[in-house]
Amino acid sequence: MKIGIASDHGGFTLKHFLAQVLRDTGYDVEDGGCAGDSSVDYPPIIARMAGRVGSGGISRAIVVCGSGIGASIVANKVKGVRCALCHDPLSAELSRRHNDANMLALGGRLIGEEMARRIVEVWLSTEFEGGRHGRRVGQIHDLESSETMTP
């Protein structure tokens, strides 16, 4: 499986660590930037990676900024993306089981490397349950396709 990964400067160190963990685990990693810890604007970087997921170019991606909040907001603006901001393995598991999250947002300044590793491992290994959750994910998809975005 190819996994995308991208960050701003606040998430660069954690992104770099996770990209190596993913490669060591055998994943094909697509690094969408940034290339260092010099200040950059995160919206274009995260939007490009979210576009890759939303278009089906890759099935899942991880995005990292200082808090994870901005990255998750940007990613969720892209049609077809369900990005979950997670701070622990349980939220990562539920984001996959119940929401079929195809993007994971992490806060590079809020969680350490080992916690991030555990979150990513759980997120990548958890399957979507479907059933009633499938109906709800379908309703989210319908909202994206709606002209008015009103339920």
N, C-alpha and C positions, 0 to 999 in steps of 0.2 A: 504494500500500500504506500502511496506517495502522501506525505504529510507536508503541508505548507507551514511555514513559521515566519513571523515578521514582528518587528518591534520598533519603538522609537528609542531615543537615547536612554530614557528611564528604564527601559526593559532590555537593553542590549545585553548586559552581562548574563541575565537569566536566559534570554533567547539563545545566546551562544552556548551556554551550558546544556540547555535542553536539546538543541540541534545535535550536539555530540552524543548525548544519551540516546536519542532516536537513531542516529546512524549506527551506534554500537549495538543497538537492539535489532538492526537489520532493516529499518525503514529507509525508503528513498526520501530525502528531505529537500524540499524546494524552499530556499531562503529568499524571502522577499524584501530583505533589508530591515533595518538600517545597518550600516557598516562600521559603526563605532559609537562612542559615547558623547560625541559632540551634539549639541542641541539641534533637533530637527522637528518639523511639524508632523505629528502622527496621522492626521486624517488621510493624506494621500497614500501613505505607506499601507495603512490598514485597509483602506478602501480597495487598493489593488489586490491584496490578498483575498479579501472578501469577494471581490469580483471573480477570482479564480474558483472559489467554492460555489458561488451563486450560479456560475455558468456551467458547472460540472467539470471544469478543467482538472480539479482535484476534489477528492471527496471530503477531506477534513483539513482544518488548519488551526494553529495555535497563534494567538497574538498577545503581545506583552507590551504594556506601557507602565508608567510608574505605579498607578493604582489599579489598572485594568479597566477602570470605569470608562474612560474616553475611548479606548480600543473597542470595548463591547458596544458602546453607543454607535460608533462609526460602522462597525461590522453589521449591526442589525438594521442599518439603513439600506443595505443591499438586498435586493429581492432574492429569495431562496436561501438566505442565511438565517440560522438560528444559533446565535452566539451566546454562550453562558459564561458569566463571570463567576469563577469558582475560587474558594479559599480553602477548601478541604476535600478529602476524597469522597465523602458522602454527597456533597453537592455536585461533584463531577459525575458520580454514578447516577444520581437522579436526573441530571441534565441529559444523559444518554438514554436511560431506561424510559423516562416519561416524556421527554421533549425532543428526542432524536437530534440533540444539538450537534451541528456539524462544524462549529467553531468553538474554541475554548479561549477565554480571555483570562489572563493572569496579571497580578500586580507585582512587578519586578522589585518594587521598594517595600512590599508588604509581606511577602512570603519568602522563605529561604529555599535554597536549592533542593534539599531533600524532600521538603513538603511538596514543592513543585513537581519533582520526579514522581512522587506517589500519586499526586492528582492526575498527572498525564498518563501514568500506567493504568489507573482505574478508568479514566475517560476513554482511552483507546481500547481497553479490553471489554467494556460493557456494551452489550447489544441493546437495541431498542425493543421494548416489549410489544409495541403495537396495541391491538385491542382498542379499549376506550381511549388510550393515549394516541393511537393513530387517528382516531376521529378528531381529537383536539388539535393535533398537528395539522390535519386537513383544514380545520377552521382557521388556523393561523395562515395557512397558504391562501385560503379564500380571502382573508383580509388584505393580503399583499396584492391580490389580483383585482380588488375592488377599486372602483374609481373614487369613491367617497371615503373609503377606509372607516366607515361607520358600521358597527355591527347591526 
